[in-house]
């Protein structure tokens, strides 16, 4: 007879991060790890270092993602839509470039 062991490294709490699955002992969402891996092209080693997680925690989050891919992918889409809506509202618009050359700064000051 087989015994199935559970790795308890992912949790959900409706009062933390909207009830999204998180790494135990943190409020870091599984989707945060997945987004960093996919869009920032981070490796599991880099993710562990970036977020101060153990390799077990990183792999648990990635395993959770692969077991619940449709749900997490939908959460990622919702986050992107929410970010775009905030950006359209003007909250994310840059008022000026982060880096300016000297000429641009001096021209702007003369106006």
N, CA, C and O atoms as a printed pandas DataFrame, in Angstrom:
     atom_number atom_name residue_name chain_id  residue_number  x_coord  y_coord  z_coord
0              1         N          UNK        A               1    0.839   -1.189    0.000
1              2        CA          UNK        A               1    0.000    0.000    0.000
2              3         C          UNK        A               1    0.879    1.246    0.000
3              4         O          UNK        A               1    1.840    1.336    0.764
4              5         N          UNK        A               2    0.549    2.197   -0.852
5              6        CA          UNK        A               2    1.299    3.444   -0.955
6              7         C          UNK        A               2    0.769    4.477    0.021
7              8         O          UNK        A               2   -0.431    4.546    0.284
8              9         N          UNK        A               3    1.666    5.267    0.547
9             10        CA          UNK        A               3    1.301    6.409    1.379
10            11         C          UNK        A               3    1.654    7.659    0.593
11            12         O          UNK        A               3    2.775    7.797    0.103
12            13         N          UNK        A               4    0.706    8.560    0.474
13            14        CA          UNK        A               4    0.949    9.819   -0.240
14            15         C          UNK        A               4    1.306   10.880    0.780
15            16         O          UNK        A               4    0.515   11.195    1.670
16            17         N          UNK        A               5    2.515   11.436    0.643
17            18        CA          UNK        A               5    2.963   12.499    1.534
18            19         C          UNK        A               5    2.584   13.848    0.941
19            20         O          UNK        A               5    2.566   14.025   -0.277
20            21         N          UNK        A               6    2.289   14.768    1.798
21            22        CA          UNK        A               6    1.943   16.118    1.371
22            23         C          UNK        A               6    3.067   17.060    1.772
23            24         O          UNK        A               6    3.603   16.964    2.876
24            25         N          UNK        A               7    3.419   17.962    0.879
25            26        CA          UNK        A               7    4.413   18.985    1.183
26            27         C          UNK        A               7    3.632   20.267    1.462
27            28         O          UNK        A               7    3.049   20.858    0.554
28            29         N          UNK        A               8    3.628   20.678    2.688
29            30        CA          UNK        A               8    2.816   21.824    3.100
30            31         C          UNK        A               8    3.610   23.122    3.011
31            32         O          UNK        A               8    3.987   23.702    4.030
32            33         N          UNK        A               9    3.855   23.569    1.793
33            34        CA          UNK        A               9    4.622   24.791    1.598
34            35         C          UNK        A               9    3.821   25.899    0.911
35            36         O          UNK        A               9    4.321   27.008    0.725
36            37         N          UNK        A              10    2.583   25.593    0.538
37            38        CA          UNK        A              10    1.712   26.585   -0.110
38            39         C          UNK        A              10    0.433   26.683    0.722
39            40         O          UNK        A              10   -0.108   25.667    1.158
40            41         N          UNK        A              11   -0.044   27.902    0.938
41            42        CA          UNK        A              11   -1.278   28.108    1.706
42            43         C          UNK        A              11   -2.151   29.148    1.027
43            44         O          UNK        A              11   -1.708   29.898    0.157
44            45         N          UNK        A              12   -3.409   29.167    1.453
45            46        CA          UNK        A              12   -4.376   30.205    1.053
46            47         C          UNK        A              12   -5.029   30.742    2.320
47            48         O          UNK        A              12   -5.380   29.991    3.230
48            49         N          UNK        A              13   -5.180   32.049    2.352
49            50        CA          UNK        A              13   -5.895   32.709    3.437
50            51         C          UNK        A              13   -6.694   33.830    2.788
51            52         O          UNK        A              13   -6.114   34.693    2.129
52            53         N          UNK        A              14   -8.025   33.835    2.962
53            54        CA          UNK        A              14   -8.835   34.858    2.299
54            55         C          UNK        A              14   -8.468   36.289    2.707
55            56         O          UNK        A              14   -8.813   37.240    2.006
56            57         N          UNK        A              15   -7.769   36.445    3.839
57            58        CA          UNK        A              15   -7.383   37.769    4.320
58            59         C          UNK        A              15   -5.990   38.190    3.850
59            60         O          UNK        A              15   -5.553   39.306    4.128
60            61         N          UNK        A              16   -5.301   37.311    3.146
61            62        CA          UNK        A              16   -3.944   37.614    2.683
62            63         C          UNK        A              16   -3.889   37.468    1.170
63            64         O          UNK        A              16   -4.198   36.410    0.621
64            65         N          UNK        A              17   -3.489   38.551    0.506
65            66        CA          UNK        A              17   -3.302   38.572   -0.948
66            67         C          UNK        A              17   -4.521   38.065   -1.709
67            68         O          UNK        A              17   -4.401   37.351   -2.705
68            69         N          UNK        A              18   -5.698   38.450   -1.219
69            70        CA          UNK        A              18   -6.939   38.110   -1.895
70            71         C          UNK        A              18   -7.232   36.617   -1.948
71            72         O          UNK        A              18   -7.985   36.161   -2.808
72            73         N          UNK        A              19   -6.643   35.859   -1.038
73            74        CA          UNK        A              19   -6.874   34.422   -1.014
74            75         C          UNK        A              19   -6.081   33.653   -2.057
75            76         O          UNK        A              19   -6.293   32.457   -2.254
76            77         N          UNK        A              20   -5.167   34.346   -2.722
77            78        CA          UNK        A              20   -4.338   33.684   -3.731
78            79         C          UNK        A              20   -3.333   32.767   -3.026
79            80         O          UNK        A              20   -2.930   33.050   -1.898
80            81         N          UNK        A              21   -2.925   31.672   -3.679
81            82        CA          UNK        A              21   -1.959   30.765   -3.063
82            83         C          UNK        A              21   -0.602   31.447   -2.867
83            84         O          UNK        A              21   -0.071   32.094   -3.770
84            85         N          UNK        A              22   -0.062   31.281   -1.659
85            86        CA          UNK        A              22    1.202   31.916   -1.273
86            87         C          UNK        A              22    2.159   30.879   -0.694
87            88         O          UNK        A              22    1.750   29.782   -0.314
88            89         N          UNK        A              23    3.425   31.240   -0.633
89            90        CA          UNK        A              23    4.438   30.403   -0.004
90            91         C          UNK        A              23    4.288   30.546    1.513
91            92         O          UNK        A              23    4.199   31.661    2.029
92            93         N          UNK        A              24    4.260   29.418    2.220
93            94        CA          UNK        A              24    4.099   29.412    3.675
94            95         C          UNK        A              24    5.154   30.296    4.331
95            96         O          UNK        A              24    6.327   30.265    3.958
96            97         N          UNK        A              25    4.716   31.089    5.320
97            98        CA          UNK        A              25    5.614   31.957    6.060
98            99         C          UNK        A              25    5.853   33.296    5.377
99           100         O          UNK        A              25    6.616   34.125    5.870
100          101         N          UNK        A              26    5.188   33.506    4.222
101          102        CA          UNK        A              26    5.350   34.758    3.484
102          103         C          UNK        A              26    3.983   35.202    2.970
103          104         O          UNK        A              26    2.992   34.490    3.131
104          105         N          UNK        A              27    3.937   36.368    2.357
105          106        CA          UNK        A              27    2.745   36.761    1.607
106          107         C          UNK        A              27    3.073   36.795    0.120
107          108         O          UNK        A              27    2.396   37.466   -0.659
108          109         N          UNK        A              28    4.118   36.064   -0.269
109          110        CA          UNK        A              28    4.552   35.966   -1.654
110          111         C          UNK        A              28    3.658   34.991   -2.405
111          112         O          UNK        A              28    3.590   33.808   -2.071
112          113         N          UNK        A              29    2.967   35.507   -3.431
113          114        CA          UNK        A              29    2.049   34.674   -4.189
114          115         C          UNK        A              29    2.800   33.740   -5.134
115          116         O          UNK        A              29    3.885   34.066   -5.616
116          117         N          UNK        A              30    2.214   32.591   -5.387
117          118        CA          UNK        A              30    2.747   31.667   -6.373
118          119         C          UNK        A              30    2.874   32.393   -7.708
119          120         O          UNK        A              30    3.867   32.220   -8.415
120          121         N          UNK        A              31    1.890   33.193   -8.050
121          122        CA          UNK        A              31    1.936   33.885   -9.342
122          123         C          UNK        A              31    3.089   34.869   -9.420
123          124         O          UNK        A              31    3.590   35.125  -10.515
124          125         N          UNK        A              32    3.532   35.435   -8.293
125          126        CA          UNK        A              32    4.689   36.335   -8.313
126          127         C          UNK        A              32    5.947   35.580   -8.757
127          128         O          UNK        A              32    6.757   36.095   -9.528
128          129         N          UNK        A              33    6.090   34.363   -8.260
129          130        CA          UNK        A              33    7.234   33.536   -8.625
130          131         C          UNK        A              33    7.147   33.140  -10.095
131          132         O          UNK        A              33    8.143   33.182  -10.818
132          133         N          UNK        A              34    5.961   32.761  -10.523
133          134        CA          UNK        A              34    5.766   32.348  -11.913
134          135         C          UNK        A              34    6.019   33.512  -12.867
135          136         O          UNK        A              34    6.677   33.338  -13.893
136          137         N          UNK        A              35    5.513   34.676  -12.546
137          138        CA          UNK        A              35    5.717   35.854  -13.395
138          139         C          UNK        A              35    7.210   36.171  -13.500
139          140         O          UNK        A              35    7.705   36.461  -14.589
140          141         N          UNK        A              36    7.920   36.119  -12.388
141          142        CA          UNK        A              36    9.361   36.392  -12.417
142          143         C          UNK        A              36   10.091   35.354  -13.268
143          144         O          UNK        A              36   11.033   35.685  -13.988
144          145         N          UNK        A              37    9.655   34.110  -13.182
145          146        CA          UNK        A              37   10.291   33.059  -13.961
146          147         C          UNK        A              37   10.029   33.248  -15.456
147          148         O          UNK        A              37   10.946   33.139  -16.269
148          149         N          UNK        A              38    8.782   33.530  -15.813
149          150        CA          UNK        A              38    8.408   33.616  -17.229
150          151         C          UNK        A              38    8.855   34.933  -17.862
151          152         O          UNK        A              38    9.546   34.934  -18.881
152          153         N          UNK        A              39    8.463   36.042  -17.262
153          154        CA          UNK        A              39    8.696   37.340  -17.887
154          155         C          UNK        A              39   10.090   37.897  -17.627
155          156         O          UNK        A              39   10.652   38.584  -18.479
156          157         N          UNK        A              40   10.651   37.606  -16.456
157          158        CA          UNK        A              40   11.995   38.085  -16.142
158          159         C          UNK        A              40   13.057   37.021  -16.418
159          160         O          UNK        A              40   14.249   37.256  -16.219
160          161         N          UNK        A              41   12.616   35.854  -16.877
161          162        CA          UNK        A              41   13.496   34.745  -17.232
162          163         C          UNK        A              41   14.446   34.368  -16.099
163          164         O          UNK        A              41   15.640   34.163  -16.316
164          165         N          UNK        A              42   13.898   34.281  -14.884
165          166        CA          UNK        A              42   14.686   33.907  -13.714
166          167         C          UNK        A              42   14.696   32.394  -13.573
167          168         O          UNK        A              42   13.689   31.734  -13.830
168          169         N          UNK        A              43   15.823   31.850  -13.170
169          170        CA          UNK        A              43   15.945   30.411  -12.920
170          171         C          UNK        A              43   15.482   30.114  -11.499
171          172         O          UNK        A              43   15.384   31.033  -10.686
172          173         N          UNK        A              44   15.194   28.851  -11.179
173          174        CA          UNK        A              44   14.834   28.535   -9.796
174          175         C          UNK        A              44   15.888   28.992   -8.784
175          176         O          UNK        A              44   15.537   29.490   -7.714
176          177         N          UNK        A              45   17.172   28.830   -9.107
177          178        CA          UNK        A              45   18.227   29.308   -8.198
178          179         C          UNK        A              45   18.133   30.816   -7.986
179          180         O          UNK        A              45   18.251   31.301   -6.861
180          181         N          UNK        A              46   17.919   31.549   -9.071
181          182        CA          UNK        A              46   17.796   33.004   -8.972
182          183         C          UNK        A              46   16.548   33.401   -8.195
183          184         O          UNK        A              46   16.585   34.342   -7.403
184          185         N          UNK        A              47   15.447   32.694   -8.414
185          186        CA          UNK        A              47   14.213   32.988   -7.675
186          187         C          UNK        A              47   14.418   32.780   -6.183
187          188         O          UNK        A              47   13.970   33.589   -5.371
188          189         N          UNK        A              48   15.094   31.700   -5.825
189          190        CA          UNK        A              48   15.366   31.432   -4.405
190          191         C          UNK        A              48   16.173   32.569   -3.802
191          192         O          UNK        A              48   15.898   33.015   -2.688
192          193         N          UNK        A              49   17.160   33.030   -4.535
193          194        CA          UNK        A              49   17.990   34.127   -4.044
194          195         C          UNK        A              49   17.204   35.438   -4.024
195          196         O          UNK        A              49   17.258   36.175   -3.039
196          197         N          UNK        A              50   16.477   35.732   -5.098
197          198        CA          UNK        A              50   15.712   36.981   -5.188
198          199         C          UNK        A              50   14.712   37.141   -4.051
199          200         O          UNK        A              50   14.555   38.230   -3.499
200          201         N          UNK        A              51   14.041   36.055   -3.707
201          202        CA          UNK        A              51   12.950   36.114   -2.731
202          203         C          UNK        A              51   13.317   35.528   -1.378
203          204         O          UNK        A              51   12.448   35.387   -0.518
204          205         N          UNK        A              52   14.583   35.181   -1.167
205          206        CA          UNK        A              52   15.054   34.588    0.088
206          207         C          UNK        A              52   14.230   33.351    0.450
207          208         O          UNK        A              52   13.747   33.208    1.574
208          209         N          UNK        A              53   14.084   32.462   -0.539
209          210        CA          UNK        A              53   13.335   31.221   -0.352
210          211         C          UNK        A              53   14.287   30.039   -0.459
211          212         O          UNK        A              53   15.375   30.143   -1.026
212          213         N          UNK        A              54   13.852   28.915    0.096
213          214        CA          UNK        A              54   14.606   27.683   -0.106
214          215         C          UNK        A              54   14.262   27.136   -1.491
215          216         O          UNK        A              54   13.250   27.505   -2.088
216          217         N          UNK        A              55   15.109   26.265   -1.977
217          218        CA          UNK        A              55   14.821   25.635   -3.275
218          219         C          UNK        A              55   13.528   24.826   -3.171
219          220         O          UNK        A              55   12.772   24.747   -4.140
220          221         N          UNK        A              56   13.267   24.229   -2.015
221          222        CA          UNK        A              56   12.027   23.474   -1.825
222          223         C          UNK        A              56   10.818   24.383   -1.983
223          224         O          UNK        A              56    9.826   23.991   -2.597
224          225         N          UNK        A              57   10.888   25.595   -1.436
225          226        CA          UNK        A              57    9.769   26.538   -1.544
226          227         C          UNK        A              57    9.555   26.977   -2.992
227          228         O          UNK        A              57    8.420   27.070   -3.459
228          229         N          UNK        A              58   10.650   27.245   -3.693
229          230        CA          UNK        A              58   10.544   27.647   -5.107
230          231         C          UNK        A              58    9.920   26.516   -5.909
231          232         O          UNK        A              58    8.981   26.741   -6.672
232          233         N          UNK        A              59   10.429   25.313   -5.744
233          234        CA          UNK        A              59    9.916   24.186   -6.518
234          235         C          UNK        A              59    8.481   23.827   -6.119
235          236         O          UNK        A              59    7.702   23.369   -6.955
236          237         N          UNK        A              60    8.134   24.033   -4.851
237          238        CA          UNK        A              60    6.743   23.804   -4.427
238          239         C          UNK        A              60    5.822   24.790   -5.134
239          240         O          UNK        A              60    4.743   24.415   -5.591
240          241         N          UNK        A              61    6.246   26.052   -5.226
241          242        CA          UNK        A              61    5.435   27.066   -5.910
242          243         C          UNK        A              61    5.299   26.725   -7.391
243          244         O          UNK        A              61    4.210   26.825   -7.956
244          245         N          UNK        A              62    6.394   26.325   -8.017
245          246        CA          UNK        A              62    6.345   25.971   -9.432
246          247         C          UNK        A              62    5.519   24.708   -9.663
247          248         O          UNK        A              62    4.799   24.610  -10.656
248          249         N          UNK        A              63    5.618   23.752   -8.761
249          250        CA          UNK        A              63    4.801   22.539   -8.864
250          251         C          UNK        A              63    3.326   22.876   -8.696
251          252         O          UNK        A              63    2.474   22.357   -9.418
252          253         N          UNK        A              64    3.030   23.754   -7.734
253          254        CA          UNK        A              64    1.648   24.179   -7.526
254          255         C          UNK        A              64    1.125   24.827   -8.809
255          256         O          UNK        A              64   -0.003   24.568   -9.229
256          257         N          UNK        A              65    1.943   25.661   -9.418
257          258        CA          UNK        A              65    1.557   26.310  -10.668
258          259         C          UNK        A              65    1.216   25.265  -11.734
259          260         O          UNK        A              65    0.168   25.353  -12.374
260          261         N          UNK        A              66    2.078   24.297  -11.925
261          262        CA          UNK        A              66    1.846   23.304  -12.977
262          263         C          UNK        A              66    0.625   22.437  -12.691
263          264         O          UNK        A              66   -0.019   21.944  -13.618
264          265         N          UNK        A              67    0.307   22.252  -11.420
265          266        CA          UNK        A              67   -0.899   21.489  -11.059
266          267         C          UNK        A              67   -2.165   22.330  -11.173
267          268         O          UNK        A              67   -3.265   21.785  -11.272
268          269         N          UNK        A              68   -2.020   23.644  -11.160
269          270        CA          UNK        A              68   -3.168   24.570  -11.169
270          271         C          UNK        A              68   -2.967   25.667  -12.209
271          272         O          UNK        A              68   -3.314   26.825  -11.979
272          273         N          UNK        A              69   -2.409   25.295  -13.343
273          274        CA          UNK        A              69   -1.988   26.250  -14.363
274          275         C          UNK        A              69   -3.118   27.163  -14.840
275          276         O          UNK        A              69   -2.922   28.373  -14.952
276          277         N          UNK        A              70   -4.277   26.612  -15.118
277          278        CA          UNK        A              70   -5.386   27.433  -15.636
278          279         C          UNK        A              70   -5.774   28.525  -14.636
279          280         O          UNK        A              70   -6.005   29.672  -15.019
280          281         N          UNK        A              71   -5.843   28.164  -13.366
281          282        CA          UNK        A              71   -6.217   29.137  -12.328
282          283         C          UNK        A              71   -5.165   30.234  -12.184
283          284         O          UNK        A              71   -5.503   31.417  -12.149
284          285         N          UNK        A              72   -3.891   29.848  -12.099
285          286        CA          UNK        A              72   -2.824   30.831  -11.913
286          287         C          UNK        A              72   -2.679   31.705  -13.162
287          288         O          UNK        A              72   -2.459   32.911  -13.051
288          289         N          UNK        A              73   -2.800   31.106  -14.346
289          290        CA          UNK        A              73   -2.735   31.904  -15.576
290          291         C          UNK        A              73   -3.851   32.942  -15.613
291          292         O          UNK        A              73   -3.630   34.067  -16.062
292          293         N          UNK        A              74   -5.035   32.586  -15.152
293          294        CA          UNK        A              74   -6.143   33.547  -15.102
294          295         C          UNK        A              74   -5.842   34.656  -14.092
295          296         O          UNK        A              74   -6.141   35.821  -14.352
296          297         N          UNK        A              75   -5.252   34.307  -12.942
297          298        CA          UNK        A              75   -4.848   35.318  -11.959
298          299         C          UNK        A              75   -3.835   36.285  -12.565
299          300         O          UNK        A              75   -3.901   37.490  -12.322
300          301         N          UNK        A              76   -2.897   35.756  -13.354
301          302        CA          UNK        A              76   -1.895   36.609  -14.007
302          303         C          UNK        A              76   -2.586   37.556  -14.986
303          304         O          UNK        A              76   -2.270   38.745  -15.032
304          305         N          UNK        A              77   -3.535   37.026  -15.770
305          306        CA          UNK        A              77   -4.271   37.885  -16.709
306          307         C          UNK        A              77   -5.020   38.986  -15.965
307          308         O          UNK        A              77   -5.027   40.134  -16.411
308          309         N          UNK        A              78   -5.647   38.659  -14.846
309          310        CA          UNK        A              78   -6.374   39.658  -14.056
310          311         C          UNK        A              78   -5.430   40.728  -13.525
311          312         O          UNK        A              78   -5.763   41.912  -13.546
312          313         N          UNK        A              79   -4.252   40.323  -13.049
313          314        CA          UNK        A              79   -3.270   41.295  -12.558
314          315         C          UNK        A              79   -2.832   42.236  -13.676
315          316         O          UNK        A              79   -2.687   43.439  -13.455
316          317         N          UNK        A              80   -2.621   41.697  -14.871
317          318        CA          UNK        A              80   -2.216   42.523  -16.006
318          319         C          UNK        A              80   -3.324   43.512  -16.352
319          320         O          UNK        A              80   -3.056   44.693  -16.577
320          321         N          UNK        A              81   -4.566   43.038  -16.397
321          322        CA          UNK        A              81   -5.695   43.933  -16.690
322          323         C          UNK        A              81   -5.821   45.030  -15.636
323          324         O          UNK        A              81   -6.065   46.191  -15.965
324          325         N          UNK        A              82   -5.653   44.658  -14.377
325          326        CA          UNK        A              82   -5.746   45.628  -13.279
326          327         C          UNK        A              82   -4.632   46.677  -13.417
327          328         O          UNK        A              82   -4.877   47.868  -13.223
328          329         N          UNK        A              83   -3.432   46.244  -13.748
329          330        CA          UNK        A              83   -2.309   47.172  -13.927
330          331         C          UNK        A              83   -2.554   48.114  -15.098
331          332         O          UNK        A              83   -2.272   49.309  -15.010
332          333         N          UNK        A              84   -3.079   47.574  -16.194
333          334        CA          UNK        A              84   -3.381   48.418  -17.349
334          335         C          UNK        A              84   -4.455   49.445  -17.022
335          336         O          UNK        A              84   -4.367   50.593  -17.458
336          337         N          UNK        A              85   -5.462   49.048  -16.263
337          338        CA          UNK        A              85   -6.528   49.980  -15.883
338          339         C          UNK        A              85   -5.983   51.097  -15.004
339          340         O          UNK        A              85   -6.365   52.257  -15.159
340          341         N          UNK        A              86   -5.100   50.753  -14.092
341          342        CA          UNK        A              86   -4.483   51.772  -13.235
342          343         C          UNK        A              86   -3.644   52.716  -14.091
343          344         O          UNK        A              86   -3.668   53.930  -13.892
344          345         N          UNK        A              87   -2.906   52.154  -15.040
345          346        CA          UNK        A              87   -2.081   52.976  -15.940
346          347         C          UNK        A              87   -2.914   53.929  -16.756
347          348         O          UNK        A              87   -2.516   55.077  -16.956
348          349         N          UNK        A              88   -4.072   53.482  -17.240
349          350        CA          UNK        A              88   -4.954   54.346  -18.029
350          351         C          UNK        A              88   -5.545   55.455  -17.176
351          352         O          UNK        A              88   -5.909   56.511  -17.694
352          353         N          UNK        A              89   -5.642   55.225  -15.887
353          354        CA          UNK        A              89   -6.166   56.232  -14.979
354          355         C          UNK        A              89   -5.162   57.314  -14.644
355          356         O          UNK        A              89   -5.486   58.277  -13.949
356          357         N          UNK        A              90   -3.944   57.159  -15.137
357          358        CA          UNK        A              90   -2.942   58.196  -14.921
358          359         C          UNK        A              90   -1.994   57.927  -13.772
359          360         O          UNK        A              90   -1.013   58.652  -13.608
360          361         N          UNK        A              91   -2.255   56.910  -12.974
361          362        CA          UNK        A              91   -1.398   56.656  -11.825
362          363         C          UNK        A              91   -0.017   56.155  -12.224
363          364         O          UNK        A              91    0.957   56.398  -11.511
364          365         N          UNK        A              92    0.079   55.466  -13.343
365          366        CA          UNK        A              92    1.358   54.888  -13.740
366          367         C          UNK        A              92    2.053   55.697  -14.836
367          368         O          UNK        A              92    3.128   55.314  -15.295
368          369         N          UNK        A              93    1.464   56.788  -15.249
369          370        CA          UNK        A              93    2.087   57.585  -16.305
370          371         C          UNK        A              93    3.279   58.348  -15.745
371          372         O          UNK        A              93    3.213   58.946  -14.671
372          373         N          UNK        A              94    4.363   58.311  -16.498
373          374        CA          UNK        A              94    5.543   59.073  -16.101
374          375         C          UNK        A              94    5.335   60.520  -16.504
375          376         O          UNK        A              94    4.899   60.798  -17.621
376          377         N          UNK        A              95    5.638   61.428  -15.622
377          378        CA          UNK        A              95    5.504   62.843  -15.911
378          379         C          UNK        A              95    6.682   63.342  -16.728
379          380         O          UNK        A              95    6.557   64.307  -17.482
380          381         N          UNK        A              96    7.818   62.690  -16.581
381          382        CA          UNK        A              96    9.016   63.034  -17.335
382          383         C          UNK        A              96    9.889   61.790  -17.376
383          384         O          UNK        A              96    9.709   60.886  -16.559
384          385         N          UNK        A              97   10.819   61.728  -18.297
385          386        CA          UNK        A              97   11.697   60.562  -18.365
386          387         C          UNK        A              97   12.511   60.416  -17.090
387          388         O          UNK        A              97   12.795   61.401  -16.409
388          389         N          UNK        A              98   12.879   59.200  -16.777
389          390        CA          UNK        A              98   13.702   58.965  -15.598
390          391         C          UNK        A              98   15.084   59.575  -15.791
391          392         O          UNK        A              98   15.632   60.183  -14.871
392          393         N          UNK        A              99   15.647   59.413  -16.986
393          394        CA          UNK        A              99   16.962   59.974  -17.283
394          395         C          UNK        A              99   16.806   61.052  -18.347
395          396         O          UNK        A              99   16.210   60.823  -19.400
396          397         N          UNK        A             100   17.339   62.204  -18.062
397          398        CA          UNK        A             100   17.264   63.297  -19.024
398          399         C          UNK        A             100   18.671   63.760  -19.358
399          400         O          UNK        A             100   19.566   63.724  -18.513
400          401         N          UNK        A             101   18.857   64.192  -20.589
401          402        CA          UNK        A             101   20.162   64.771  -20.919
402          403         C          UNK        A             101   20.168   66.228  -20.459
403          404         O          UNK        A             101   19.116   66.790  -20.155
404          405         N          UNK        A             102   21.310   66.817  -20.409
405          406        CA          UNK        A             102   21.459   68.173  -19.889
406          407         C          UNK        A             102   20.683   69.182  -20.722
407          408         O          UNK        A             102   20.074   70.093  -20.162
408          409         N          UNK        A             103   20.688   69.046  -22.046
409          410        CA          UNK        A             103   19.983   69.990  -22.913
410          411         C          UNK        A             103   18.485   70.000  -22.625
411          412         O          UNK        A             103   17.878   71.069  -22.561
412          413         N          UNK        A             104   17.890   68.842  -22.453
413          414        CA          UNK        A             104   16.460   68.766  -22.192
414          415         C          UNK        A             104   16.121   69.473  -20.888
415          416         O          UNK        A             104   15.136   70.208  -20.815
416          417         N          UNK        A             105   16.921   69.257  -19.873
417          418        CA          UNK        A             105   16.676   69.888  -18.581
418          419         C          UNK        A             105   16.784   71.400  -18.703
419          420         O          UNK        A             105   15.937   72.118  -18.171
420          421         N          UNK        A             106   17.813   71.907  -19.394
421          422        CA          UNK        A             106   17.979   73.350  -19.505
422          423         C          UNK        A             106   16.879   73.983  -20.357
423          424         O          UNK        A             106   16.434   75.089  -20.049
424          425         N          UNK        A             107   16.431   73.316  -21.414
425          426        CA          UNK        A             107   15.344   73.835  -22.241
426          427         C          UNK        A             107   14.064   73.905  -21.415
427          428         O          UNK        A             107   13.332   74.893  -21.465
428          429         N          UNK        A             108   13.814   72.874  -20.678
429          430        CA          UNK        A             108   12.599   72.827  -19.866
430          431         C          UNK        A             108   12.602   73.950  -18.834
431          432         O          UNK        A             108   11.549   74.528  -18.563
432          433         N          UNK        A             109   13.740   74.271  -18.258
433          434        CA          UNK        A             109   13.813   75.303  -17.238
434          435         C          UNK        A             109   13.612   76.685  -17.832
435          436         O          UNK        A             109   13.151   77.581  -17.126
436          437         N          UNK        A             110   13.937   76.894  -19.094
437          438        CA          UNK        A             110   13.768   78.194  -19.725
438          439         C          UNK        A             110   12.303   78.488  -20.027
439          440         O          UNK        A             110   11.910   79.651  -20.110
440          441         N          UNK        A             111   11.495   77.447  -20.192
441          442        CA          UNK        A             111   10.076   77.650  -20.544
442          443         C          UNK        A             111    9.302   78.220  -19.431
443          444         O          UNK        A             111    8.100   78.449  -19.568
